[in-house]
C-alpha cells in the first residue's frame, strides 16, 4: 500500500509541479489508489482550511503565488538595464513579488508605467520570484496621430488625414524612423508646442503608401470619423481605476464559470456555467448562469469615461485592429474576465424546464473568477471527443452540462422560430506586412450557437426585469419588414420557383419555411440575401416595439457593456432597480435616453459602414494581383447602371457595368430585380450563376469591376454584334413565372413607344 504523503510532501510537490496540481495528479504522483484517496482528500481539505492551499477549478494552488497569466505594471529599468514588473493584483500576504521580463526583439516596446498581460514562470532567484514573457501590451494609450509625413530640411511634419484636423505636428530628424516624404505614418506626441507653435511628435510606425493594405483600416477609421485615441482626462481616469472590492457583492468565485470566445479574442466580457436543476418540481430542468463584466462600477454617469464611451457608442472591429469603446485598462484588464482573477460582475441565474422554456430568473451583483478561458474550437473539439487536458478535467462538471442546457434551449428555439438566415461570415487573414494572405468563411460550431443562445436568453431576462420594475431602459428594436419589401421578396421567390404565401400576418416561421425550401438548391444564396434585404435596420430605442428577427416581445442588450454603450445603460438600470448602489441610472441618463438611443444607433451604423469599406478595400487589394482571372460568381444586386456579382471564392462584390454588356438597350425592372437585353433577351437577375473576369481592382476605394462571360452556363454574344446573336436567354423564366415575363415584355414595348 502506498504511503500517505505528509502535508509538507504535498506542498513541496505543488511547489515543484505548478501545472500538475489536481487531486488526480497528486494521487498519481504518490501512488495513492482506492480507499486511500479519502485520506488524501482529508489532508487537502485541512491544508485549504489552514490557508496553505487555495482550491481553483479542480486543482490546488498556493494563495501566495501568482496565476500563470497575470496583468503587470512595468517598472523603470534598473542600473543593469534589466526591466522588472510587479503584479497589479496581489492576493497573498506580504509584499508583491518582483518579475523579471524576458524581452525579445519581436516584443512591443514597453516603458515605465506600461501595463502588460504576461505569461509567468516561477524561478528561484534572490531578487525576483518570476520571469515573464509579454503576451500583449495593455498600457495607457498615448496621444497619437496618423497622417502624411512631409520631409523638410531638419526632420519634417505630419499632416493629419482626419477630416477637419489641419494641425500639423513637428518631427525632429532623430524621431522620423527614416520615413520618406509622402508616407502614411503614425506618431505619438512627445512634447508641447515648440517655437513654431507645433506640437512635437515621434513617428512610431511607418505605414508606407497610403493605399497599401496596412493603411486600409486606419483610413476607414479617419474617413468615417471614428475616434481612435482617447482624451488625456479619459486615459487618466482609466489608469487610476482599481479592482472592485467584494463589499456587498455575492461571492461566486468558487462557481466554475468559464469564458468561451474566439481564439483571437482581445477581451472576455461574458462567462457561463450550467447544471441540472435539483428541484424535484422541475424534473429534467436546467439552471444556467451568465455573468457579465460590471463595467458600470468603473464607468460612472457623467464622468470623462462615460462621456467618451457615449460618444463612441460601441467598439469597431477591423481585420488588423480594434477601436475600443473603453481604454485598454478597462476593456483589456479590469473589465475583462481573465482566467483565475477575481472580477466584478452582474450575473443572472436562469431556470429552464426540460423543453428549454425559461420559468424563472434572478439578477445579482457579484464577484466571480473565471475557471478557464476556452476558445470555441477547444470546447467543440472536447465535445467531439478530442479534449485538451484542461478541457478533459472539466467535461463532467462544466462542458457537458452547458451543452445539455443548450440542447433544451434548441427545443424552445425551434418552437419560437426566430429567423434562420444562412449567410457565412468572411474572415480576412493578414500577414505581418499587413497584406491579405487568405480570405475564408468562418466555420460556425455548436459552441458558437450555444453561447449566442445563452446571451439571447440573458438579454430577454434583463428586458423583462426592467419592464416589471418599471425602470427606463434602451430596448434593442427590430421592427417588422414593410409590406413593400415583403412583396418584393415574394416576387423574387416566385421568379425562383418558390412561394411565400399571402393573406396572413407575417411571422418569422413563414420566412423560415421559404428558406428551408431554398436550402441545398441553386437558389439558396439568392433567397437568403433577398430575405436579409427585406428586413428593417435594428436600432436602440426607449420604447418597446419587439424584436421581429428573434421572434421576441421583450429584448434589450445586456451582455456586452465593454463594447456597447446600450448595455451599460441597461446595467445601470438594473443597479437602480435592485438598489445595488449609487452608480445606477442618473437623472441625466433618463432625460437623454431618446437622444442617447439615436446617438448610439448612428455610431453603430457608422462602424458597420467603416468595417464594410475596410473589408472591400482589403479584398480589392488581395485581388488586384489577379486582374484577368476568371471567377465563378452569383448576381448579388441589380441597378439601372449594371449588375453586381459576388465571387464564390472570397465573397467579394464587384460591378458589371451595363455598358460592358453590348451596344443594345437594357430594360431595368426594379421590382423584379432584373435587367433585360432588348434584342438578345439576355436577362440578368438576382442569384443567377455567372462566370466573370476581373477587369479592375482599386485598393484605395475598394471598388472592383467585372466583365461578364457566361450567364447560367451560356456564353454572351460576341462583342460588336449589337446583341443580335440568335441565342435567346430565358434567364430565370420558367413555367412558374410567365406573368413576370409578360410584365417585362410590356415594359419593353412601353420603352420602345417612348423612344
N, C-alpha and C positions, 0 to 999 in steps of 0.2 A: 504493500500500500504506500502511495506517495506521501511524503512528509508535508504536513500543512505548513505553509510559509508563515514566518512571523510578520508583524506589521512593518518592521524595518526592511525585511526582504521584499515586501510588496512595494514599499515606497522607493527602494533602490531600483527595482525593475521598471517602474513607471518613469523614474528619472532617466534611466539608461535607454528606454524604448518609448519615446513620447508618442509614436504612431501606433503602438500596439497596447492600448490601454483598456480595451473592453474586458468584461468579465470572462468572456470566452478566451481572449488572448492570454489573460493572466492564468487561467486554469490550465491552458495548454502549456504555458511556459514552465509550470511547476508540476506537470503530470497529474493534475487533480481530475478525478473522474467520479461518476456515480454520486453516492451519498455525501462524499467529501465536499462536493460543491456547496452544500448547505453551510459548512463551516467557513468556506471561503466567502460566501455571501455575508455571513455574520461579521467577519473581520472587516470587509469593505464598508459595511454599514457603520461599524464603530469608527473607522478612520474618517468617514464622512461626517459623523456626529462630532468628532473631535476637531474638525476643521482642517484636517491634514489632506483631505481629498475633496474634490467637487465633482458631483456627477453631472456629466454633459452628454446629451444623447444617450448612448448605451455604453459610454466609456467614462473613466475616472481620470481627472486631471488635477494637478497641484494648483490650488487657487492663487498661489504666489508666482504663477508662470503666465506668460502671455500666450494668446492663441497663435497658431501658426501663420495667420494672416492678420495684420494689425494696421491701424492708422497711426502714423508717426508724424512728429514735427521735427524738421531738420534743424540742427544746431550749427553755429558758426564753426569753420574748420579750426582744429587745434594747432599747436605750434609745429607739429609734424606734417600738417596738411591733410590729416585724416578727417573725414566727415562723420559725425555721430548724430544720432537722433534719439528722441525719447517718446514713449507712447502717450497719445493724447488721453487714453482711458486706461487707468491702472486700478485694479480692484484688490490688489494684495496689500499686505502690511509693509510698512517701511517705505523707503524711497523707491521711485520707479526705476527700473533697470535701464542702463545705457545700451544703445545698439550701434554697432559699427556698420556703416553702409559699404557694401561691396559694389562699387560702381564700375560699369564697363563703358567703353567708348560709344556704345549704341544707346545708353540710357539718356533720358532727357536731362537738361541742366536743372540743378536744384541749388538753392541757397538758403541762408538763414531765414527761418520762418516758413519755408515751403512745407506743405502738408502732402504726405505720400501714403499710398497703400502699398505695403511691403510684405514679402514672404520672409519669415524669420526662421533661423536655425540656432538652436541653443549651443553655446560653446563654454568652455571653462577657461576664462581669462581674468587677469587681475582687474582690468579697467572696464570690461564690458561683459555682459552675460549673453548677448545675442549678436548675430550677424544678420543683416537684412539685404534683400535684393528688391529693387523697385519693381512693382507691378505697374503702377501708373501714378502720375502726379495729380494731387487734389488741390494744390495750394491756391492762395489768393490770386485772383485774376488782376494783372496789372492793366493800366490804361493803355490801350493799343489802338493801332490804326492800320488800315490797308489802303494802299494807293499805288500810284505810278511813281517810280523813282526817276528824278531828273538830275543828271550829273552836272556838277558845277566845278569851278576852279578848285575849291577846297571842300571836299565832301559833296553834299548835294541836298536835295529837298524831296520830301514825299508829298505828293499832291493826292489827297484822299479821293476815292472814287464814289464815296457815299453822296447821294443826292443832297444838295443844299449845304454841303460842307466844303467851303473853299479855303479853310485854314491850313496852310502848309506847315510842315514840320521840318526843322533843320537837322541834318545828319552830318556829323563830323567825319573826316576822312578815315578815322580809325574805327568808325562804327558802321561802315557800309556793307561789310561782309563781301566786298567785291562785286556789289550789284552793278549791273550795266544800265545805261540810260534806256528808259522805256520799259524796264522790267516791272512786273507786278510784285510788290513786296509787302511784308508785314513788319510793323515796327512797334516798339514799346517805348513809352515816354521815360526819359532818364533824367529830366530836369525841367525847371520852369523856363519861362521865356528868356531868350538871350538878348544880345544887343540889337538884333534885327527885329525883335518882337515876336519871334517864332519859338514855339516850344521845342525843346531838344529831344531827339529820339535816337534810338539804336535799332538798326534793322535786325530782326530776329529770324526772318525766313525770306529766302528768295524764291518766288513762285514762278519766275520766268515770264514767258509770253502770257499776256492777259487772256489769250484764247486757249492756253494749254489746259489739259484736263484737270490738273491740280487746283487751278483757279476757279473752276466752274461753280462750286458751291458758294465760294466767297463772293463771286459776282452776283449770284442769285440773292444772297443774303442782303447785300447792299442795294441791289436793284429793287427789291421789294420792301426795303426799309425795315428789315428785321433787326432789332437792337442786338449787337453781338459782343458788346463789352459793358460791364456794369459800372455805374457811377461809384465814385470813391466812398460815399456815405453808405451805399448798399454793401460794398465789399467789407467795410469796417464793421458794420453791424453783423454780417455773416461770420466774419472772422472772430468776433467776440462772443459768439454763441457757445454755450456749454451744454454737455449732455443733460437731458431732462432727468430730474430725480424721481425716485419711486413715489414718494409722497403718498397721496390717497389712491393712487392707481391700483388696479387689480394686478396681482403678480402672476403673470403667465409664463415666466421664464422657464419653468420645468415642462411646459407643454411642448411637445415635439413639432412645433410649427416649422415649415420649410418653405423656401422660396424656389420657384420653378420659372426660369426665364430663358430667353435666347442665350446661346453660348457667349455672345459678344455684348451682353447687356452691361451698361455702364452703372446702372443703379437697380436697386431691388426695393420696390415700394409696396409689395404685397406678399403675404405669406399665408399658408393654409394648413389645415390639419382636419382629419375626419376620423370618426369612429362609429361603430354600431351603437344605436340608441339602446340603453339598458332599461328603458321604461317599458314595463310589460304591456302597457296600453298602446304602445307603438311598435308592435312586432314587425321585424324586418325593416325598421326605420333607421335613419342615419342622423348623425349630428356633424355639421360642417362648421368649422371656424375659419373666418377670413380676417386677417389682421393687416391694417394699413398704416403706414408711417404717419405719425402725428405731426404733420407739418404746421398745424395751427399753433402749436406750442412755441415755435420759433418765428413764424411769420405772423405778427400780431397786427390787428387793424390799424391803418393809418401810419404804420412805420415805413421807413425807407424801403425795406424789403417788400412790404406789401404793395406800395405804390409801383415799384418796378415790376413785380410779378403780375399785377393787374394790367400794366401797360403791355407787357409781352403776351399775356393771355395763356400761353402754352409754350412748351418746348418745340423746337423744329428739328427734324431729323433728316440728315443727308448721308449719302454713301460714305463720306470720309470724315464727318464730324457731326456733333450735336450742338445746337444753340440752346442752352438750358433756360428754363424759366427762372430758376434759382441758382445762385452761385454754388460752385462745386463743394464748398464747405458743408452745405446743406444737402444738395442733391446727390453728391457722391460720398457723403460721410454721415453726418448726424441724422439725416432722414432716410438713409439707405440701410436696409435691414441686412447688414453683413452677418455672415455666419459667426456664431459664438460671441456676439457683442450685444449687451442689453440695449434695447431701443424702445422709445416711447411709441405707442400706437393707439389707434381706435380700432376695436375689434367687434365683430358681430358673430353671435352664436346662432346658427340656423338649424332648426329641426325639420327633417323631411320624413314623410311616410314612405312606405315600401315602393310606391309609384313615383317618388320624387317630388311630390307636392309639398310645398312649404306649409307647415302647420303652426310654427311659432318662430320667433326670433327675438334677440335681445342684444343691445349695444352696450359696450363697456369701454372705459378709458383705462388703458393698461400699460404694463411693461412686459415686453417679450424678449426672447432671444432665439434667433434662427438656429435650428439644429443642423441645417445643411443648406447650402446654396446649390441647387441642382440646375442643370440645363434641361430643356425639353428632350433633347436627344438621349441624355443619360437616363432619364426616367422612363422614356419609351423603350429603350433597349432593355432596361431592367424588367419591364412588364413583358417584353418579348422573349425573356429567358436568358438574357446575357447581361446580368447586373455587374457593376463595378463593386469593389469590396465594400465601400461605404453604403452603396445602394442595397447590397445584399443584407447588411445589418439592419436596414430599415424597411425591408419588404413587408414583414408581417404587421408591424405596428403603425406604419406610416403610408407606404406607397399603395399597397393593396386596398386598404380602407378608402383612400382617396378615389381610386378607380371604381370601387363598389358604390360609393356615393354618386359618382359621375354616371354610372350605369342607370341608377334610379332617375337622375336628372334628365337623362336622354329620353326616358319614358314620358316624363312630364313635358319635355320639349316637343316630342312627337305629337302629343295631344294639343299643344298650344299652336304649333305650326308657324314659327317665325319664318321669314323669307330665307330661302336656302339657295343663295347665288353661288355659282362655282366659277370664280374668276381668280386664277392663280396670281400670287404676288411676285413681282420680279425682284431679284436680288442681284445687285451690281457689285462685283468684286474688284477692288483696286489693288494695284501693286504698290511697292514702296515709292515709286516715282509718280504716283497719282494717276497713272493710266489704267484704263479698264482692262482687266485680264480675262474676265468672263462675265457673261450675263446668263443667269439661271432663274428658274422659277422655284420659289421657296416650297419645300416639302412640308405639308401640314400633318402632324401626328395627332393621335388621340390626346396626347399630353397638352397640346395647344388648345384643343377644343374643351378639354376638362377645365383648364384654368379660366378660359373665357366664360364657361358656363357658371363657375363659382363667382366670378366677378359680376356677371349679369345679375345673379341672384342677390348678391350683396348690395348692388345698386338699387334693386327693387325694394329691399328692406329699408334702405336709407330714405327713399321717397315715401314709402308707406308710414314709417315712423314719424317723419316731419309733418306729413299731412294730418296724421292722427293727433299730433301735439300742436297743430295749428301754427307751425313755425314757417317763416318766409324761407324760400329756397330757390335755387335755379334748377329747373327741370331740363332734361335732355329731350327735346321735342322732335318728332319725325311725323309730319302730317301725311294724310292720305294723298296719293297722286291725284292730279286733276283729271277730270273726265276727258279732256283733250288728249292728254298724254296716254291715258289708258286706251283710248280709241286708236291712237297711232300704233300702240303696241299690238292691239288686236289685229290691225291691218297687216302689220309685219308678220304676225303669227299665221294669218290666213295665207299670205303670199308664200310662206314656208310650208304650207300644207298642214298647219296645226290650227287649234281652235282655242279661243278664250271666250267663254260664254258671256252673253249679255243678260240683262234683266235681273241682276242680283246685286246686293250690296257687296262691293269688292272686299275680299279678305285675302290675307297672305296665302291661305291654303289654296285659293284659286290660282294664284301665280305659281305656287309650288307644283300644282298639277300640270301647268303648262311647261315648267322647267323639267319635270320628270319625263314628260312625253318627248321633249327635245334631247334628253340625255342620251349619250352614246350615238348620236346621229350627226350628220354633217351640219345640222342647224343649231347645235348646242351652244356654240360660242355666240352666234347671232342672237339667239333668244336671251341668253344671259346678259349680253351687252345692252340689248334693247330694253330688257326689264330694268336694269340698273338706270338707264337714261330716263325711264318713265317715273322714277322716284323723285320726290322733292328733296331739297337740301335740308339735312338735320341742323338744328340750331339750339341755342340756350335761351330760355325764357322763364319769367316768374310765374307764368300761367301754364296750367297742365292741359295739354292737348293730346297726351299719349304718345306712344312710340309705335308707329304703324309697322315698320320693318321687323321689330322684335315681337310684335303682337302683344304688347304690354300696355296696360292702362296707366300705370304709375312707374316712372323711371327717372332717375337722377344719377349723375356721375359722382361717385364716392371713392373709387378705388385707385385714383392716380393723382393725388394732390401735389406730388413732386413736379408733375409736368402739365397739369391743367388747373387753371385758377378756379374754374367752376367747382371742382372737387373740394378745393379749400373752402369755398363759401358753404358747401354742404357740411363739411366738417365743423365749421364754426356754428352752423345752425344746430347740429347735433349736440355740441357742447353747451349751447344756451338751453336747448330743450331739456337736457338732463341735469343742468345746474352743476357742471363739472369745473367751472372756473370763470374768470373774468376775461378770457381770451376767445370768447364766442363772438357772435354777430354784434357789430356795433350799430348805433343808430344810423351812422353814415352808410354802412353796408346795406341796411334795409332801405334807406331813402334812395340809394342809387342802384338798386337791384336791376331795374329795367335797363338803365344806361350801361351797367356792367355786362348784362347779357348781350346787348348789342355790340359792345366793345370786343368781348372775347369771341363772339361768333365771327366777327370780322377778322380778328387775328388768326383764328383757326383757318379761315379760307385763305388768308394771306400765306400762311405756312404751306397749305396744300398746293397752292399755285407755285410757290418757290420750290418746293420739293419736286413737283412735276416738271418744272422748267429745268431743274438741275438734272433730273433723270434723262430728259430729252437731249440735253447738251452732252451728257456722258455717252449716251447711245450714239449720237451723231459723231462724236469723236472716235468711238470704238469702230464704227462702220466706215469712217472716212477713208480708211486704207483699203476698202473693198469696193470702190467705185467700179461699176461694170459687172459686178457679180449678180447672178440671178437668184431669186429667193421665192419660195412658195409663201403665200400670204392669204389673208382674207380681207374683204372690204369691210372697214370699220366705221366709215362715215361717208355721207353724201352731201355735197354742196353744189350750188349753181356753177361754181368755177372748177369743179372736178370731184374726184373721189379720194378718200383716204384709205390706205391699205396698212394692215398690221402684220408684220413679219412673224411667221410661226417660230422662228429660231430664237428671237430676242424679245418679241413683243413690241418692237419699235414701230412707231407710226410715221408715215410719210404721205405726201400729196402726189396724186396722179393728176397733173393739170389737164383740164378739158381740152386745152389747145394741143396737147400731145396725142390726142385720140384720132386725129384726122381732120380733114377740112369740111366735114359735114356739120350740120346743126344738131345740137343735142338738147333734148327737152328735159328739164328738171322738174320732177314731181316731188315736192317737199313732203306731202302726206305719205306717199308710198316709199319715200326714201330711195328713189331710183333716178338715173339719167339714161335716156334712150336715144340712140342714133336715129336721125330722121330717115336716112336712106338704108343703112345697113341693118337697122332694127337691133343693133347691139344694145343690150340692156345691162346696166351695171347696178346692182343693188346690195344692200347690207347683207353681210355673211357669205357672199359668193367667194368661191375658191378662185384665186388668180395666181399667175406667175408674173413677177415683176423684175425689172433690172434696176439696180441702184444707179441713179443718174447724178445726184448731188447729195452732199452731206456737209452741213456747215456747223462745226462745233460751237462757234460764237453764239449763234442764235438757236441751235438745236433743231434747225429745220432740215428736212430731207425730201427729196423728190424722186419719184419712181417713173420708169417707163413701163407701160402695161404691155405684156407679151401674150398672155393667154387668159381667157375667162372660162371657167368651168371646163378646162382641158382643151378648149378650142382656140386656135391662134387668131389674132386680129387680122383684118385686111391689111395688105401691104400699104405702106405709106405712099401717098401720091395718087391713089385711085379715088380719092374723094369719098371713100366709104361706099363705093359702088360694087363691092365684091358680091358675088352671087350668094355666098353663105349667109344664111339668116341666123340671128342669135335670139333664141327664145328666152335665154336667161332663166328666171325662176317661173316662167309661165307654165303652169300645169293645169290640169282639168279643174283644180280646186280654186283657181284664181282668174278665171276667164273674165269675171267682172272687172278686175283690176286692169287686165289687158285692154278691155274695151274703154276704160276710163283714160288710159294713156293714149289710145287711138283718137279719142275725142279731143284731147289736149293738143295732139299733133295737128289735127285738122284746124282747130281754132287758131293755132300759131301760124299756120300757112295763110289763113284768111287775113290775119292781122298784118302779115308781111305784104 
